[in-house]
Amino acid sequence: MKKHIIIAGVPRSGKSTLSQKISNDYGYQHISMDSIIAGIEKTFPETGINSDADSDLWENIQYISSKMALFINAMIDSGEYNECGYGMVIDIFQLLPQHYIQYIDASVCDICYLGTSEVTPEERYMLLKQHDTPKDYTYYKSEEESQKDCMDIVIISKKMRHLCSAYNLPYFDTSYDREQTFEYILETYM
């Protein structure tokens, strides 16, 4: 078990759920990068980090990933958790395998990717609607917005699965049997 763990992957793939479980069961400090990225977007617009940018989605993810990998590395290098018996479990959407490999010390930080690459966009939408609650940001989106998002999520999942294979990093599809997948991840990596 490494000092720090990153749970990366597409929205609504179970990153926060798995990270909270790791935090509760193993004592890691859970850090959700969504709120940090939102703070950076609002406070430091000069960084160019904007998750809602009108640019090409994949190019935007690549840009944000390159910046957030450096940010996460700085968090790990800060030594904040050196004296503690626990570390961080970080959940993040915009962290691509190549930036993890390039910027983050794998000797102290494990990573696994979650995605939904084994379904069609229509199946992804049905899964979304099946599990959507008022606590989820997707609950308040229109049907048209949600369907487009699901199409993007499937495409991005497939790209992430391919990159994980290329960089020999673990990728898990959470479209179905999510709880069993989480159990396997916990048994294998914790």
N, C-alpha and C positions, 0 to 999 in steps of 0.2 A: 504494500500500500504506500503510495507516494504522499508527500506532504500536501500537495495541491491536486485538485481534479478539475478538469473542464468538461462540462457537458454541452456540446455544441450541436447545432442543427437547425432545422427549419421551424418556423412558428407552429405551435400547437402539436408538436411531436412528442411532448412529455418532458422537455428539458427541466422546467421548473418543478414538476412533480417528482422526478427522479432526484434532482438536486436537494429538494426539501427532505426527501427520504434519507439521503446520505447525511444531510445535516442532522436530522433527528436521531438516526440510528447510530451514527459514528462520530458525532460531535464536531463536524466541520462547520465553519462559518459560511453560510450560504450568501452569495453575492449574485444578484441578478443584474446583468449588464444593461438590460433594457432601460432601467431608470438612470443609470450612469450615462448612457449614450444620449438619452433625452436631455439630461442636464448639460452635457457638452454642447449639444445642438443649440440650446437656448442661450447658454452663457458665453460660449466661445464660437460664434458663427464663422470666425476667420479660419477655423480648422477645415471647413468644407464638409464636415460630417453632417449629413442630412438624410435620415432614413426614408423620408418622404419625397426625395428629390425627383424631379420630372425626368431625369436622365434614365438610361437603360438600367434596369434593375440589377442585372448581373454585374455590370461595370460598377455600379454604386456599392454593391456588396463587396467587391474586390477592394475598392478604395477604403471603405470603412474597416474592413478586415485588416488591411495593412496598418492602419492607425491603431486599431484596438489591440492588435497583437503586441505592439510596442507598449501600449498602456498596461496591458495585463502583465507583461514581462517586468515592467517597472514596479507593479504591485507586488509581484513575487520577490523581486530583488530588494524590496524595501526592508526586509528583515523583520517586518511587523509580527510575523508568526513564528519566528525562530525559537523563542523561549517557550512557546505554547506547545502543548501536546497535540494540538490539532492544527489544521491549515484551512484553506479556502476550498469550497466547491463553487465554481463559477458557471453560471449558465449564460449562453450567448448564441445568438443567431449568426451574426456577422463575423465569423472567424473561420477562414478557409484553411484546409490542411497545409498548403504551402507556406502560409504565414505562421502557423503553429510550428512547423519544422524549422523555419528560418529564424524565428525570434524567441521561442520559448524553450527553456531548458527542460528537456524530457526526463532528465534524471531526477527532477523534483516535482514534475507535473505530468500526470497522465491526462489523456483526452479520450473521449469517445463521441461519436457523431450519431445523432438520431435523425431519421428522415422518413418520408412516406413515398418511396420510389416504386413500390410494388402495386400501386393502384392507379386507376385512371383519374383524371380531374373530377369526373362525375362521382366516382366512388369516394374520392377525398372530400367532396362537398357533402355527401350523405353522412360520412363519418363526423364531419365538423358539426352538422346539424344535430346529430345524435348526442354529441357530448357538450354542445354549447350551453353555457349558463350565463346569467347576468354578470358574473364576475369576469367573464372573458371579453376582451376587446372586440372580438369577432361577432359577438351577440348583437351588437348595435349597428353592424354594417348591413347595407342593402343586399338582397339576394344576388343582384348583378355584381356588386363589389366582391362578395364572398366567392362567387363562382370564378371570377377572374383571379382572385388571390389563390384559390385552390389549384388552378391551372399553373400559376407561377410556382407554387410550392412543390408540385410534382416535378416540374422541370428542374428546379433548383435541387431538389432531393436527388434526382438522377445525376446531376453534375457533381454533387457532393459525394455520392456513392462512388462515382468514377474516380474522383480525386483521392478519396480515402484508399481505394484500391491501388492507385498509382504510388501513393506515399506510405502504403502499408500501415494504415491507421484503422482502428475498429469503427465500423459503420453498422448500425442496427436499424432495421425497418420496424416502425412502431404502428403501422397501419392497423394490424390485427394482433391479437394476443399481447397487448402492451404490458400487462402485469407479468406475464411469463417472461417477456423480454427483459423487463426491469429486474426480475429475480435472477435471471441468468447473468446480467451485467454485474449485479451485486455479488453474486457467488464467485464470479470469475475475477473481478478486479478489486474487491474489498477484503 
